[in-house]
Amino acid sequence: VARKSIKQSFQPSPQVSCLMEIFRQMTNDCIRIGIEIEKERDGNQTPSMKELSRKSYGELRMRYHCYSKYTLCAISKAAGILASRRKSIKRGIHTRTPYVSKPFLVSCYDLKIDDGKLMFRLDAGKFEAIPLNSHTRSFLSDSALRVRSFTLSAESISLSVSKEVSGINEEELAGAVGVDR
């Protein structure tokens, strides 16, 4: 499976801006909870995604009244930030306490491309439709591509896509290159 992303400019609506700010706050709360778990263990081990989810999900659901799938995505994002911090510490790189400062939104749930627009849920009953520009629409016109997730920031939207690649003989591969974003 080959993965790639495409980015375009974007101006969020007031409802999306509000959701992006809630997502930022949820992510920061998850980071705080994860660091508290680390301190309980004398800073020796970053909590797993499952453990962070168990410890933070209930608190986030009570504090923030948003679509539950965004709560799961915020926990996942926080777990990734904490794991990255742990790797830096192991390499001897001094790190500050992580904190997300800009509003954003990441999701892989309930999204689809319909009539040249990205459709996703704001909450249980409301959807948002973001028009895609001609370059993005032409890129996504390949029927083999699947939109896997989206990331919204104050200025842009990034769509992650995957494509099943066939015809590659593993014995002929000389190596592989990975890009971690």
LINZI-V857457 format. One record per residue. PSI is psi in whole degrees, 0 to 359 (NA if undefined). D_FIRST is the distance of its C-alpha to the first C-alpha in whole Angstrom. Layout:
BEGIN
psi=PSI d_first=D_FIRST
psi=PSI d_first=D_FIRST
END
This chain:
BEGIN
psi=127 d_first=0
psi=139 d_first=4
psi=147 d_first=7
psi=167 d_first=10
psi=159 d_first=13
psi=141 d_first=17
psi=144 d_first=20
psi=161 d_first=23
psi=159 d_first=27
psi=138 d_first=28
psi=113 d_first=31
psi=147 d_first=31
psi=166 d_first=34
psi=322 d_first=36
psi=318 d_first=35
psi=320 d_first=31
psi=318 d_first=33
psi=315 d_first=35
psi=321 d_first=31
psi=320 d_first=30
psi=319 d_first=33
psi=318 d_first=33
psi=318 d_first=29
psi=314 d_first=30
psi=318 d_first=33
psi=317 d_first=31
psi=316 d_first=29
psi=322 d_first=32
psi=320 d_first=34
psi=319 d_first=31
psi=315 d_first=31
psi=314 d_first=35
psi=318 d_first=34
psi=320 d_first=32
psi=324 d_first=34
psi=320 d_first=37
psi=317 d_first=35
psi=317 d_first=35
psi=323 d_first=39
psi=331 d_first=40
psi=19 d_first=38
psi=32 d_first=40
psi=17 d_first=37
psi=340 d_first=35
psi=130 d_first=32
psi=138 d_first=30
psi=147 d_first=29
psi=167 d_first=26
psi=317 d_first=24
psi=315 d_first=26
psi=317 d_first=29
psi=321 d_first=29
psi=314 d_first=28
psi=318 d_first=31
psi=332 d_first=33
psi=338 d_first=33
psi=311 d_first=31
psi=316 d_first=35
psi=317 d_first=36
psi=318 d_first=34
psi=325 d_first=34
psi=322 d_first=38
psi=319 d_first=38
psi=123 d_first=36
psi=83 d_first=36
psi=174 d_first=33
psi=129 d_first=30
psi=332 d_first=29
psi=330 d_first=25
psi=329 d_first=26
psi=316 d_first=28
psi=320 d_first=24
psi=323 d_first=22
psi=320 d_first=25
psi=316 d_first=26
psi=316 d_first=22
psi=316 d_first=22
psi=319 d_first=26
psi=320 d_first=24
psi=319 d_first=22
psi=317 d_first=25
psi=321 d_first=27
psi=320 d_first=25
psi=319 d_first=24
psi=317 d_first=28
psi=320 d_first=29
psi=318 d_first=27
psi=317 d_first=29
psi=318 d_first=32
psi=329 d_first=31
psi=357 d_first=31
psi=15 d_first=34
psi=126 d_first=33
psi=132 d_first=36
psi=147 d_first=34
psi=169 d_first=36
psi=124 d_first=35
psi=147 d_first=32
psi=132 d_first=32
psi=122 d_first=31
psi=336 d_first=33
psi=140 d_first=31
psi=141 d_first=31
psi=170 d_first=27
psi=132 d_first=25
psi=136 d_first=21
psi=149 d_first=20
psi=8 d_first=17
psi=146 d_first=20
psi=49 d_first=21
psi=148 d_first=20
psi=158 d_first=20
psi=122 d_first=20
psi=120 d_first=24
psi=44 d_first=26
psi=18 d_first=25
psi=145 d_first=25
psi=122 d_first=23
psi=130 d_first=24
psi=161 d_first=24
psi=138 d_first=27
psi=317 d_first=30
psi=195 d_first=31
psi=330 d_first=32
psi=352 d_first=33
psi=141 d_first=32
psi=156 d_first=30
psi=142 d_first=29
psi=117 d_first=28
psi=119 d_first=27
psi=136 d_first=27
psi=143 d_first=24
psi=171 d_first=26
psi=324 d_first=25
psi=315 d_first=23
psi=317 d_first=20
psi=318 d_first=21
psi=323 d_first=21
psi=318 d_first=17
psi=357 d_first=16
psi=343 d_first=18
psi=116 d_first=15
psi=343 d_first=15
psi=346 d_first=11
psi=141 d_first=10
psi=127 d_first=11
psi=121 d_first=13
psi=320 d_first=12
psi=169 d_first=15
psi=154 d_first=18
psi=125 d_first=20
psi=136 d_first=24
psi=182 d_first=27
psi=338 d_first=30
psi=341 d_first=29
psi=164 d_first=25
psi=136 d_first=23
psi=127 d_first=19
psi=124 d_first=16
psi=131 d_first=13
psi=158 d_first=10
psi=157 d_first=6
psi=132 d_first=6
psi=125 d_first=5
psi=128 d_first=5
psi=166 d_first=9
psi=9 d_first=12
psi=124 d_first=11
psi=116 d_first=14
psi=332 d_first=13
psi=335 d_first=17
psi=349 d_first=17
psi=132 d_first=15
psi=335 d_first=17
psi=184 d_first=16
psi=150 d_first=13
psi=135 d_first=13
psi=145 d_first=12
psi=121 d_first=14
psi=115 d_first=15
psi=NA d_first=17
END
